[in-house]
Protein backbone atom coordinates (compact mmCIF):
# COMPACT_ATOMS: atom_id res chain seq x y z
CA UNK A 1 0.00 0.00 0.00
CA UNK A 2 2.76 2.43 0.92
CA UNK A 3 4.73 1.64 -2.25
CA UNK A 4 1.65 2.28 -4.38
CA UNK A 5 1.17 5.64 -2.69
CA UNK A 6 4.80 6.62 -3.32
CA UNK A 7 4.61 5.63 -6.99
CA UNK A 8 1.38 7.59 -7.50
CA UNK A 9 2.89 10.59 -5.70
CA UNK A 10 5.98 10.41 -7.92
CA UNK A 11 3.89 10.26 -11.12
CA UNK A 12 1.84 13.25 -9.97
CA UNK A 13 5.07 15.19 -9.31
CA UNK A 14 6.32 14.36 -12.80
CA UNK A 15 3.19 15.85 -14.36
CA UNK A 16 3.23 18.91 -12.11
CA UNK A 17 6.91 19.59 -12.88
CA UNK A 18 6.24 19.15 -16.60
CA UNK A 19 3.32 21.58 -16.70
CA UNK A 20 4.95 24.19 -14.45
CA UNK A 21 8.08 24.10 -16.61
CA UNK A 22 5.93 24.45 -19.73
CA UNK A 23 4.15 27.50 -18.30
CA UNK A 24 7.45 29.09 -17.22
CA UNK A 25 9.13 28.39 -20.57
CA UNK A 26 11.77 26.04 -19.17
CA UNK A 27 12.85 22.69 -20.62
CA UNK A 28 9.94 20.36 -19.96
CA UNK A 29 11.79 17.06 -20.40
CA UNK A 30 14.55 18.11 -18.02
CA UNK A 31 12.06 19.05 -15.32
CA UNK A 32 9.98 15.91 -15.84
CA UNK A 33 13.13 13.86 -15.25
CA UNK A 34 13.99 15.91 -12.15
CA UNK A 35 10.43 15.34 -10.95
CA UNK A 36 10.91 11.60 -11.40
CA UNK A 37 14.23 11.60 -9.56
CA UNK A 38 13.43 13.97 -6.70
CA UNK A 39 9.67 13.61 -6.46
CA UNK A 40 8.06 16.33 -4.33
CA UNK A 41 11.46 17.92 -3.64
CA UNK A 42 11.63 19.10 -7.27
CA UNK A 43 8.49 21.23 -7.02
CA UNK A 44 10.06 24.28 -5.33
CA UNK A 45 12.96 24.19 -7.77
CA UNK A 46 10.77 24.11 -10.87
CA UNK A 47 8.85 27.13 -9.57
CA UNK A 48 12.06 29.16 -9.82
CA UNK A 49 13.14 27.73 -13.18
CA UNK A 50 14.30 30.36 -15.65
CA UNK A 51 12.93 30.43 -19.18
CA UNK A 52 15.24 29.04 -21.84
CA UNK A 53 16.72 31.74 -24.10
CA UNK A 54 15.57 31.82 -27.69
CA UNK A 55 18.50 31.25 -30.04
CA UNK A 56 18.27 33.18 -33.27
CA UNK A 57 19.95 31.13 -36.01
CA UNK A 58 19.23 33.56 -38.86
CA UNK A 59 22.41 35.62 -38.34
C-alpha positions as CSV (number, residue, x, y, z in Angstrom):
1,X,0.0,0.0,0.0
2,X,2.8,2.4,0.9
3,X,4.7,1.6,-2.2
4,X,1.6,2.3,-4.4
5,X,1.2,5.6,-2.7
6,X,4.8,6.6,-3.3
7,X,4.6,5.6,-7.0
8,X,1.4,7.6,-7.5
9,X,2.9,10.6,-5.7
10,X,6.0,10.4,-7.9
11,X,3.9,10.3,-11.1
12,X,1.8,13.3,-10.0
13,X,5.1,15.2,-9.3
14,X,6.3,14.4,-12.8
15,X,3.2,15.9,-14.4
16,X,3.2,18.9,-12.1
17,X,6.9,19.6,-12.9
18,X,6.2,19.2,-16.6
19,X,3.3,21.6,-16.7
20,X,5.0,24.2,-14.4
21,X,8.1,24.1,-16.6
22,X,5.9,24.5,-19.7
23,X,4.2,27.5,-18.3
24,X,7.5,29.1,-17.2
25,X,9.1,28.4,-20.6
26,X,11.8,26.0,-19.2
27,X,12.9,22.7,-20.6
28,X,9.9,20.4,-20.0
29,X,11.8,17.1,-20.4
30,X,14.6,18.1,-18.0
31,X,12.1,19.1,-15.3
32,X,10.0,15.9,-15.8
33,X,13.1,13.9,-15.2
34,X,14.0,15.9,-12.2
35,X,10.4,15.3,-11.0
36,X,10.9,11.6,-11.4
37,X,14.2,11.6,-9.6
38,X,13.4,14.0,-6.7
39,X,9.7,13.6,-6.5
40,X,8.1,16.3,-4.3
41,X,11.5,17.9,-3.6
42,X,11.6,19.1,-7.3
43,X,8.5,21.2,-7.0
44,X,10.1,24.3,-5.3
45,X,13.0,24.2,-7.8
46,X,10.8,24.1,-10.9
47,X,8.8,27.1,-9.6
48,X,12.1,29.2,-9.8
49,X,13.1,27.7,-13.2
50,X,14.3,30.4,-15.7
51,X,12.9,30.4,-19.2
52,X,15.2,29.0,-21.8
53,X,16.7,31.7,-24.1
54,X,15.6,31.8,-27.7
55,X,18.5,31.3,-30.0
56,X,18.3,33.2,-33.3
57,X,20.0,31.1,-36.0
58,X,19.2,33.6,-38.9
59,X,22.4,35.6,-38.3
